[in-house]
Amino acid sequence: MNEKVCEDPKLVKAEDFFFSGLNKPGNTANKLRSNVAQVNVAQIPGLNTLGISLVRIDYAVLGETRHEIRVTSRADHKYDTNNKQ
């Protein structure tokens, strides 16, 4: 699914299901006055093959995000107009 190899269940640790960071505000001192923190299997290995991603978005007063940013799944990929395949 994400090309990551599953760990041996005998070697899995509690830390594989934990990420410390989404509880902390991100730096919004930038042009958009916002910060997007993305967490996926790269940061939480225990999420492997579950297809779960997490996001925290912090906004300063009058902050915004770019609306053209879109996350697609592999199923959507062939319909993405930006895809050159």
C-alpha angles and dihedrals in degrees: 000000000000098000091246117131116238116243121242105266089230090060099046115119132198088247088066087072099044137081124178111203111064089084091062123080115248126233109272096178094114140096094278093041090226141096129209117201113192123195124188140143091306090067099029108036092184089071090067113136092002092097092226126147128171130207134191117194121194122193129194118209107299090008122154142182130223109263095202092068108103132171114215131194121227089257089059094042097089090054095050108114090210091059110104096197 
